[in-house]
Amino acid sequence: LKNIPREFLHQMYETFAHIHHTVIGDLVMGLVVMIVLKLMKRMKEVKWNIDSNTGILKRIAHKTVWLLGTARNALVILLASVVAGIIEYNGHDWFTLTGNISPGLPKWEMPKFHISGNITDGNTTTLIDWGPSEIFTKLGAGLAIVPIIGLVETIAIGKAFARKNKYNIDANQELLAIGISNIVGCFVQ
């Protein structure tokens, strides 16, 4: 679906009002991928009776099933990409694909605090030419909320890994690392 507004209630209304514009290939691919991921997660959780007397083939099968279950996200993305590529190569337009991506690394440049172009909201297209004050006004509360959510999410993930692997993390170091990576990242678009 395209041109869905950002406000939640308008977003829900516009989503259901334009549900007939849904790309069926994307919907089917999404549902199939979710089902396959759920099945592969269950596959990883299967308990095997492995002991010192277990045969080599059963051990190899156990490790293979464990590996497939652990790498399920990467495998599903790879397989879905291959399926979409084959279907697109054969001339069918069933999916919304990214398109061409320019090769190489992005060039190093100062961040732009100016946006110009067309913006579509519903059925209306407007030419915009926003400077820093308009950009910050349009971002509104998101200017503070998005970085806080990103920080909380990163620290939560770090603490989960620390708990699992029995080490401590320093929240100040996490904040410093996020800040530096975001500053450097804005110079490469």
N, C-alpha and C positions, 0 to 999 in steps of 0.2 A: 504494500500500500504506500502511496506517495502523498506528500503534502498534508500530513496529519499534524494538527497543532500540538504545541508542547504542554498546554494546560491539561491536567488529568481528565476533568469532566468533558471538556471539548474533545480530547483525544479519544475517550471511550465512545462518545457519540459519533464522531466522524469515522472511527474504525468500523462500528457496526453499520453506519449509514452507507459506507463504501465497501462493505464486505464482498459484494458481487464483483469488485475489481481485483480480488485476490488472485494471484498467479497460482493456478492449480498445481503446477509442477513444484513450486516452492513449498506449498502446503503439504503435498504428498511426501516430498523429500524430507521435510522437517519432522513429520509424524513417523516416517520409517526410521529416521536416524534416532529419534527419541526411544522408540521401541527397541531397536538394536542395542543402544547404549544401556538400557535397563536390563536386557537379557545378558549382555556381556558383564555387567556388574554382578548379576546373580551367578554367572559362570565362575567368576573369580572367588565367590564366597562358598563354593562347593567344598565340603570337607572330604579329604582323601585319607584313607588308612595307609599311611606310609610308615614303614619301619625298616629295620635293617635287613629283613628277609624279602622286601618288595623287589620285584623284578625291574630290570633296567627300562623296559618299555613303559611300564606304569609310571616310573619316576620321570621319564621324558615327557609322557603325556601330561602328568601333573604340572611340570614346569612350563610346558607349552600353554596349557590352559591358564595358568597363573599369569604368564607373560601377556597373553592376549587380553585377559581381563584387566591387567594393570595398564596396558598401552591402548585401551579401548578408545579414548578420545582421539588420539593421533591416527589410529587405524580407521576410525569412522570418517574423519575429515579427509584422509587420503582416498578412501574408497568412494565417498560422495563426490569428491573433486574429479576422480577418474570417470565416474558415471556421468556427471554433468558435462565433462569435456568430450566424452565419446558422443553423447547425445547432441551436443552443440556442433561437433565436427561433422556429424551426419546431416546437418542442415535443419535440425529441429530447434525451435525457440521456446523451450519448455520452462526455462529457469531465468531468474534475474541474476546475471553474472556481472562481475566487477568490470570486465573489459580490459583494455590495454593499460599496462602500468609501465611508466618510463623506467628504463634500466639505470643502474648505478645508484650512488648515494645522493641524497638531496644536497643542494649547495648551501654553504654556510653564509647566513645573512642576518641582519638585524630583524627582530620581530616586527611585524606590521601592525600598527595600531590604527588601521584604516581599512574599511570594507566597502567595496563597491560592486554592484551587480544587480541581478534580479532576485527577488524573493517572492515565493508564491504562498499564499495563505488561502486555502480553499480554492475558489475559482478566480481569485484576483491576483494578478502579477504586478508587483511594484518595483520600480527602479530605486535602489538605495545607494546612498553615498554617506556612510557613517564614519565619523571621527571617533576619537577615544571617549568623549563624553557620552555619545549615543550608544557606543558598544557597552560601556559600563552600566548605563541605564537599562539597556535591554537585558543584560545578564542578571540584574537585580539581586535577589537573595542568593541565587546560584553562585555568585561571585564568592561568597563565604561558605556556603553549604557544601559545594562540590569538593573543595580541597579538604574540608574536615572529614567528609565521608571517605575520601581517598586515603587519608592518614589513618583513620580508625580501621579501615579495611586492611591496610598494609600491616598495621601493628597486630591486628587479630590473626592474620595469616602467619606472621612471624612468631607470635606466641604459640600458635598451634604447632608449628614445626619445632620450636624450642621445647615445648612440653614432650613431644614425641621423641625427640632426639636428646633430651636431657641436657639442655644448655640454657643460659639466660640471654635475654636480649635487652638492649638499652633503648628505651623509647626515644631518647634525645638523639641517638645515632640514627635511628630510623627516620626521624623528622629531618635531620641534616641531609641524609642520603636522598630522601624524596625531594627536598628543596633544591639540592644541587642538580639532580637529574632533570627536574622540570625546568630549571633555568637553562641548562645546556640544551635540553630538548627544544626549547622555543627558538634557538638559533638555527636549527635544522628543520624548521617547519613542522 
